[in-house]
Amino acid sequence: MDQLSRVLDEMRLPNGAYVASLSRDYSHVWIRDVCYTVLPYLNSPCDRYEKAYHALLDLFRRYEWKIDIHTSKRPVHLFEYIHARYSTDLKEIDQPWGHAQNDAIGVFLWGAAQGVRHGKNIIRDEKDRGILEKLTRYLACLAYWDHPDNGMWEENMEVHASSMGACVAGLREVSLLVDVPEKWIRRGEAALNRLLPRESETKETDLALLSLIYPYGVVNRGTARSILTDVAGKLERTFGVIRYAGDRYYNGGAEAEWCFGFPWLGLCHAMLGERDKTLEYGEKTNRILPDDGRVPELYIGGTDRPNGNTPLAWAVAMVMLLHRHLTAETPVTSGIRTEKGNLEEL
């Protein structure tokens, strides 16, 4: 575990944020990746979690003028959206990109509220609280519940269940810190229920759907089991989990196999209280874990070779999270919704 933490520290910047990887292609700061990368420190006495969120809050404060515009005027062009990735000094990168990523804003809101709940000093002043409130209005202005976005994988524009789920989770959690009209949450829940168990119109199932179980816990047990059955049955491979059928990214004759898929499946089963399955995916994770802890992004499809985005901070963090759960250092205790919609603590 110390080794994995040291690997993450190699990707930590002086401002508290993290680059996605040490590779040339991924030497940028993604909002989503930072939020997932610091999850292992949510219950830790160290300041890595809050420093990362302070860095992201500072980023949003720098571009508050853009957020202000789009709390009342929906973006038209991709560059008008809150950007999904930034330079290491947390400035926008002047390059075309799929910046319509509603889930990045949802996970940030969720993570900020989780930090407060766990005693972290996330909100430094009323300016920070104001940023959180404006981000909720940004999602409402987008009408995130029926708004096509680029999704977790930054690809084609369509309505994604994983993006809606992140926004629902974020709005629910942050409603303890700022005022969030209930209708903004209910519209998202209704739209999400209509789309599930599909990820989108073009994707029957997708690795991104696991986020609805862990970390968000926004689906009931029946839906969670359906998602897990589909992902494991249709997407699981030797070195990890493919993102979706027909994925062309690093396709070397077959879809690329993403390493964080195994620990993510394990964490989802932990949320359901299924110890045997959690252990099973712990063993699968250990089989692909390099001795130096530098977990790759993926194995190139049809090969036994990792790609150059090694280590991937998000993947290292997911391995840490599953290991801590299995060793009871930090057990997964978030609730999964029952069929009646109540939260049941594990």
SVG drawing of the C-alpha trace seen along z (x, -y; Angstrom):
<svg xmlns="http://www.w3.org/2000/svg" viewBox="-41 -37 50 53">
<polyline fill="none" stroke="black" stroke-width="0.4" points="0.0,0.0 2.8,-2.4 4.3,-1.6 1.0,-2.5 0.8,-5.7 4.3,-6.6 3.4,-6.0 0.4,-8.4 2.7,-11.0 4.9,-10.9 1.8,-12.3 0.9,-14.9 1.6,-18.5 2.8,-21.2 -0.7,-22.8 -2.3,-19.7 -3.9,-18.4 -2.7,-15.3 -1.8,-14.6 -3.6,-11.6 -0.3,-9.8 3.4,-10.4 3.1,-9.8 3.4,-12.6 -0.2,-12.2 -1.7,-12.2 0.5,-14.8 -2.6,-17.0 -5.1,-17.6 -8.5,-16.1 -11.2,-17.1 -12.7,-13.6 -9.4,-11.8 -8.3,-14.0 -11.6,-13.3 -11.2,-9.5 -7.5,-9.6 -7.9,-11.1 -10.7,-8.8 -8.2,-6.6 -7.4,-9.6 -11.1,-10.4 -10.7,-8.7 -7.1,-9.5 -5.7,-12.1 -3.4,-13.5 -4.3,-16.6 -4.1,-15.2 -7.9,-15.0 -8.6,-18.6 -5.6,-20.0 -6.8,-18.4 -10.2,-19.9 -8.8,-23.3 -6.8,-23.2 -10.0,-22.4 -11.9,-25.1 -9.2,-27.6 -9.5,-26.4 -13.2,-27.1 -12.7,-30.4 -10.3,-31.4 -13.0,-30.5 -16.0,-31.8 -16.8,-34.2 -17.5,-31.3 -19.6,-29.5 -21.6,-32.7 -22.4,-32.9 -23.6,-29.3 -25.8,-29.3 -28.3,-31.1 -27.2,-30.4 -26.6,-26.8 -23.2,-26.3 -23.3,-25.7 -19.7,-25.0 -17.5,-22.5 -15.0,-25.2 -17.8,-27.0 -18.4,-24.2 -16.5,-24.0 -13.3,-22.3 -12.6,-18.8 -8.8,-18.9 -6.2,-21.6 -2.5,-22.3 -0.5,-21.5 -0.9,-25.2 -4.6,-24.7 -5.3,-26.7 -7.4,-25.9 -5.5,-24.2 -6.2,-25.8 -6.9,-22.6 -10.2,-21.1 -11.5,-18.6 -14.7,-16.9 -15.3,-19.1 -19.0,-18.4 -18.5,-16.1 -21.3,-16.5 -20.1,-13.6 -16.9,-15.6 -19.0,-18.3 -21.2,-15.7 -18.2,-13.8 -16.6,-17.1 -19.8,-18.1 -20.2,-14.7 -16.6,-14.5 -16.6,-18.0 -19.6,-17.1 -18.1,-13.8 -15.0,-15.6 -17.1,-17.9 -19.0,-14.9 -15.7,-13.2 -14.4,-16.2 -12.2,-17.7 -11.8,-21.4 -13.0,-21.6 -14.9,-25.0 -12.4,-27.7 -14.7,-30.6 -18.1,-31.7 -16.5,-32.1 -15.9,-28.4 -19.5,-27.8 -20.6,-30.1 -18.7,-28.1 -20.5,-24.9 -23.9,-26.7 -23.0,-28.0 -22.0,-24.6 -25.4,-23.2 -27.0,-26.0 -24.7,-25.2 -26.0,-21.6 -29.6,-22.8 -29.0,-25.2 -27.7,-22.3 -30.8,-20.3 -28.4,-17.5 -31.2,-15.0 -31.7,-15.0 -28.5,-16.7 -26.1,-14.8 -22.5,-15.0 -19.1,-13.4 -19.4,-11.2 -16.7,-9.6 -14.7,-8.4 -14.8,-11.8 -16.3,-10.4 -19.5,-10.9 -22.2,-13.2 -25.3,-11.3 -27.2,-11.1 -25.2,-8.9 -26.6,-7.1 -23.2,-7.4 -23.2,-11.2 -26.8,-11.5 -26.0,-9.4 -22.9,-11.4 -25.0,-14.6 -27.8,-13.1 -25.3,-11.9 -23.5,-15.3 -26.7,-17.3 -28.0,-15.1 -24.8,-15.3 -24.1,-19.0 -27.7,-19.9 -26.5,-19.8 -24.0,-22.6 -26.0,-24.8 -29.6,-25.1 -30.6,-22.7 -34.2,-22.7 -35.5,-19.1 -36.9,-19.1 -33.4,-19.2 -32.6,-15.9 -36.0,-14.3 -35.8,-15.0 -32.4,-13.4 -33.6,-10.4 -36.6,-9.9 -34.5,-10.2 -31.9,-7.8 -34.5,-5.2 -35.9,-5.4 -32.5,-4.8 -31.1,-2.1 -29.8,0.6 -28.4,-0.9 -25.6,-3.4 -26.9,-5.2 -28.8,-4.8 -25.7,-3.2 -24.3,-1.3 -26.2,1.6 -23.7,1.8 -20.5,-0.1 -17.7,0.0 -18.8,-3.5 -22.0,-2.2 -20.1,-0.8 -19.9,-4.4 -23.6,-4.2 -22.8,-1.5 -19.4,-2.6 -18.9,-5.3 -22.3,-6.9 -24.8,-4.2 -27.6,-5.8 -29.2,-2.6 -31.2,0.0 -29.9,3.5 -31.8,5.1 -30.4,2.6 -26.9,2.9 -26.9,6.7 -28.2,6.2 -25.3,3.9 -22.7,6.2 -24.1,9.2 -23.9,7.3 -20.4,5.8 -18.9,9.1 -20.6,11.3 -20.0,9.1 -17.0,6.9 -14.7,8.8 -11.4,10.1 -8.0,11.5 -6.2,8.3 -9.2,6.2 -12.5,5.0 -13.2,3.5 -15.1,0.2 -17.8,1.3 -18.2,3.6 -16.6,2.3 -14.2,-0.2 -11.6,-1.4 -9.2,-3.0 -5.9,-1.0 -7.6,1.8 -5.0,4.2 -7.5,6.7 -9.8,6.6 -11.0,4.0 -8.4,2.7 -8.6,4.2 -8.7,1.6 -6.9,2.5 -9.1,0.5 -12.0,2.7 -11.1,5.5 -10.8,3.4 -13.9,1.4 -15.9,4.6 -14.6,5.7 -15.6,2.4 -19.1,2.7 -19.6,6.1 -18.3,4.7 -21.1,2.1 -23.6,5.0 -22.0,6.9 -20.9,9.8 -17.7,10.7 -16.8,13.8 -17.1,11.8 -15.1,9.0 -12.3,11.4 -12.5,12.9 -11.9,9.5 -9.2,8.8 -7.4,11.9 -7.9,10.9 -6.5,7.5 -3.4,9.0 -2.7,11.1 -2.3,8.0 -0.7,5.8 2.9,5.0 5.5,5.5 6.4,1.8 2.7,0.8 2.7,-1.2 -0.7,-0.1 -1.2,-0.7 -4.3,-2.3 -4.9,0.7 -3.6,3.7 -3.7,3.1 -6.5,5.2 -5.5,8.6 -2.0,8.4 -0.4,8.8 1.2,5.4 0.3,2.4 0.0,-1.0 2.2,-4.0 -0.1,-5.6 1.6,-3.8 1.0,-4.4 -2.5,-5.7 -3.4,-7.6 -7.0,-6.6 -6.1,-2.9 -3.6,-3.0 -6.2,-4.6 -8.8,-2.0 -6.4,0.8 -5.6,-1.0 -9.3,-1.4 -10.1,2.3 -7.0,3.4 -8.0,1.1 -11.5,2.6 -10.2,6.2 -7.8,5.5 -10.5,3.6 -8.4,0.5 -11.2,-1.5 -14.2,0.7 -16.8,-0.4 -19.8,-1.6 -21.7,-3.7 -25.4,-2.8 -27.0,-1.1 -30.7,-2.0 -33.1,0.8 -36.0,1.6 -38.1,-1.0 -35.4,-3.6 -34.1,-3.6 -30.5,-3.6 -29.2,-0.4 -25.9,-0.6 -23.7,2.4"/>
</svg>
